[in-house]
Amino acid sequence: MRGSLKLITGLLVATCSQIATAQQAPTTNPYNGNKRFEQLETILPTPNTYRTASGSPGKEYWQQRADYDIKAELDDVERKITGTETITYFNQSPDELPYLWLQLDQNLFQKDAIGATSKTGGISGQASFQQFKDLTDTKQYGYNILSVKDAKGNPLKHTINHTMMRIDLPAPLKSGASVSFSIDWNYLITEYYGRSGYEFFAKDGNVNYFIAHWFPRMAVYNDVYGWQHKQFLGQGEFTLTFGNYKVALTVPNDHVVGASGELQNPSQVLSAEQLKRLEKAKTATRPVLIVSQEEAEKAEKGKPTGKKTWIFKADNVRDFAFASSRKFIWDAMQVDVEGKKVWAMSLYPKEGNPLWGQYSTMVVAHTLRSYSKHTVAYPYPVAYSCHSTSGGGMEYPMISFNGGRPEADGTYSEQVKAGMIGVIIHEVGHNFFPMIINSDERQWSWMDEGLNTFCQYLAEQEWDRNFPSRRGEAQYIVPYMKTDPTQQVPIMTNSENIMAFGPNAYAKPATALNILRETVMGRDLFDHAFKEYARRWAFKQPYPADFFRTMEDASGVDLDWFWKGWFYGVEPVNQTLETVEWFGIDNVDPLAKNEAAKKDAEAKRQTMSNIRNKTDIPKTVVEENPDMRDFYNSYDRYATSEADKKKFEQTMASLSDDEKKLVNSNKNFYVLNVKNKGGLPMPVIVKANYEDGTEEVFRYPAEIWRLNDKEIKKVIPTDKKVAKWTLDPFLEIADIETEDNVFPREPEQPSRFQVFKAQRQVAPNPMQQQQKAGAVQGAKN
């Protein structure tokens, strides 16, 4: 629509005043924009001396500590762990503690555990072997707690409540004091289920062990919840206390072991040749094989002749895990991470090659460098990547269990390769979230998975410019944001209550952070604030308010509206460019004005009736009778009068040179009418494609919706005429409906269908296909 902006008083400032007035708030406001942009003060916990309003730890911040001395043996025949541990617990809180709570995560697998009995679902007529086995397995899994004793060997009263155990102390543990006690226990190892367990290889009869949440661990006691003893139901992961570990692991003497921490007795468990290779790996630029595939295959065929005890030490960690197998190939290299030498290592069976030998340790090294750059320098001496089953991955301090397995012939699809690299980055990256920045996974999965997935996205793009990241870009979250709101829960939902766990806890928060970095805050402000959050809360336990407040405090950007929309709500982003009006300046030149009016009148007379009347009416009455003509038959109503000319000259004479220049500039003014159909307010980004083929992007902050969260008008002046306007041209805001983002509307393309013969579709493996083609060609030659 074309209109004009009139110079009513002859002064340009009057025109500008009209534009500004048109954008002011109405006298009454029936909208919710003001509520959307209110602060989060009534939602977030009140700041105190432990956690400040800036998001940093307070001057009286405290946290507990638990040190462990563990001796355990892996029974490769019974697939069983037997252990004894001494825990020294330091009460650094201001409170006296009459009892202590420990986590018994293996009790998740007891038949009467809450995690098992609260599962729901039916049988669709078919069941996998694993599902059938889970329903019928009669083995008694979970802990056998053999004894709980104080430092003098006296029994301590204890009560087991599913996956939690309370130990009643003879006397309350005073603030600043410590207590030591011991636990003897054993349990049967489950098949690998995604977090821990064993993988059996039928071809050679061997087993890979990935052992985690395997010993009774202290629950967290903090200023937020007191004891965090929410039951482990399987989805919400772990809330843990930092401490120092000394762990002695006795395994068959042909096993290779990797664990959280540094190996303390290499000369007792490694051969002279292996020690020599480790020394070489310290200065290598590519991974060095400590145990080769040939040596691992030889071990697969042999039998153990005894046992070995591997001793590891890990300081200031929140957990401990290990992997053990005679099938393991082992490669390693030392890499420089922020000026510190760190071991990057991988353990994998031959079934992982060639992928694992080529990529795993290199990906570990890259991940440590990338995450250190964006958060804090990696503080630990080692990081392992261990190849578990072909599924996903799982993380623990300094060690992770990762999937991604090629075909038996050694070929693999691009998807498998990208999936393996992505999962290694993700799981090794968990060393930072939550192993260093120690969030409460049992309560808030997104603080662990979401922040880590965001950093994973950054590391993937730094690994390969065309890396097919699944999460991070705004457009990838659109299918989830489109789902029915009744099938979604806010990001700020307890871990065990999340529906669509992957999209909610991983993808949506990661996407939100990427949008903050690229669109809302900009990279400089975001990167500084994100790194400050990591620095403040390294080796401490942050909660959501600490993250929200730090991001604002360190950047100077008010983000409360963003946290409300993305983290506390389920509304989608859906902006639409409803209409565009086009205005030009009316310079009140009477000659130009009258000429335009004359053209307009002539155009309006070109109706179908008048066109046909030229032939159907040979002569009108006036044409046949000249005496019917008078003054008005020859009067030019569009002629410029002398009075109009004089008035125009006076108006132009009153303008300054700048005002005259603008009046004669032929400036264009476009009024964009944008509606917020989805509800979630976001920045308005619009691109103008000019008629001369050039383009320009205009960006407006989310605060543009603060007075009216349903519909806004925005005036955009341009020097050139615009052929097309496009909202969200770079797919930055996760708009769930882009068809209405273009004005004028683009014509719909015709729908098409394909004719095909029904057949089973198999995902192609181009590498395998090429090898087969090469074999055929070789046979022909």
Buried (B, 14 or more C-beta within 10 A) or exposed (E): EEEBBBBEEBBBEEBEEEBEEEEEEEEEEEBBBEEBBBEBEEBBEEBEEBBBBBBBBBEEBBBBBBBBBBBBBBBBEEBBBBBBBBBBBBBBBEBEBEBBBBBBBBBBBBEEBBBBEEEEEEEEEEEEEEEEEBEEEEEEBBBEBEEBBBEEEEEBEBEBEBBBBBBEBEEEBEEEBBBBBBBBBBBBBBBBBBBBBBBEBEEBEBBBBBBBBBBBBBBBBBBBBEBBBBBBBBBBBBBBBBBBBBBBBBBBEBBBBBBBBBBBEEEEBBEEEBEEBBEBBEEBEEBBBBBBBEBBBEBBEEEBEEBBBBBBBBBBBBBBBBBBBBBBBBBBBBBEBEEBEBBBBBBBBBBBBEBBBEBBBBBBBBBBBBBBBBBBBBBBBBBBBBBBBBBBBBBBBBBBBBBBBBEEEBBBBEEBBBBBBBBBBBBBBBBBBBBBBBBBBBBBBBBBBBBBBBBBBBBBBBBEEEBEBBBBBBBBBBEBBEBEEEEBBBBBBBBBEBEBBBBBBBBBBBBBBBBBBBBBBEEEBBBBBBBBBBBBBBBBBBBBBBBBBBBBBBBEBEBBBBBBBBBBBBBBBBBBBBBBBBBBBBBBBBEEBBEBEBEEEEEEEEEEEEEEEEEEEEEEEEEEEEEEEEEEEEEEEBEBEEEBEEBBEEBBEEBEEEBBEBBEEEBBBBBBBBBBBBBBBBBBBBBBBBEEEEBBEBEBBBEBBBBBBBBBBBBBEBEBBBEBBBBBBEBBBBBBBBEBBBBEEEEEEEEEEEEEEEEEEEEEBEBBEEBEEEEEEEEEE
